[in-house]
């Protein structure tokens, strides 16, 4: 029964301390995220729902659930987490497929990416797919590294796994997230020690496929045109991007404050979602941008330090993937808002309104904290990990 112990069963002296710096960065990002959401959404929430705190209340509920996920993944024995991976992967895949079932799923703007939940909440399974893919690949790569015979090793299960998730998500008309999941899979390959020369033949297939998929949907073509011609489509396909740039410019160095001086925030459609960084910049200015990126760098530094120092290969790879997801999403989102990348549907971690996003972000942070405490004597034998 010892192998089914869920929490730590060793003296506390046998564990390293959790990375307090990483936890502090996470809490600070959560705090300024809530502040930014309030600043950006109160007027819209008042107009639409008669309550300026409507979005804040919903986000706080999601954060509470996310912190529960944080505690679970920070506390569970790594052996238990690895045994749960097949159920996490299969369950996430089933949830992704359920988005195609009418009545259960929610359709918005022609896309089915969400599932109905009680109390008017929705669940976006593609957000959970990011974490599931990282756990799946980290577990598989660790098992592959223990195989001594090179002929018995194969990359096909790993490629098939994250490609399947990417395809299902793209079929939901969530192209950006599907490509992002595929990119995370490639990064995990690189982190596991794969040769860079393997990626060049893959690019010959990936690039034409991405171009083909972009050409299949008019809105994707419009986003590319908007990126290449930023001053066209002022009242149509480029309206949101131009409004975001105006808000950023209006912030100046110190920002316009959080009161009546905020003008351009109200012109950005659904600013509380993917374009919340524009609202934060108008309110806090370039100083706020510096503060945000300094905090993000500290978060990345402590997260990657925990990953690189972890003695457990599975935990190291998975925590690396979790930190990469959060940091890369943050960079992509801010680049989009500033006009450096075409418009995507990638949310800003800790900031953007979205229950699924904040829940999975905090859960991944919990896993990173768990990995920061791993020691060499927690390495698992391959035969204990087999679940085929």
Buried (B, 14 or more C-beta within 10 A) or exposed (E): EEEEEEEEEEEEEEBEEBBEBBBBBBEBBBEBBBBBBBBBBBBBBEEEEEEBBBBBEBBBBBBEBBBBBBBBBBBBBBBBBBBBBEEBBEBBBEBBEBBEEEEEBBEEEEBBBBBEEEEEBBBBBBBBBBBBBBBBBBBBBBBBBEEEEEEEEEBEEBBEBBBBBBEBBBBBBBBBBBBBBBBBBBBBBEBBEBEEEEEEEEEEEBEEEEEEBBEEEEEBEBBBBBBEEBEEBEEEBBBBBBBBBBBBEBBEEEBBBBEEEBEBBBBBEBBBBBBBBBBBBBBBBBBBBEBBEEBBEBBBBBBBBBBEEBBBBBBBBBBBBBBBBBBBBBBBBBBBBBBEBBBBBBBBBBBBBBBBBBBBBBBBBBBBBBBBBBEEEBBBEEEEBEEE
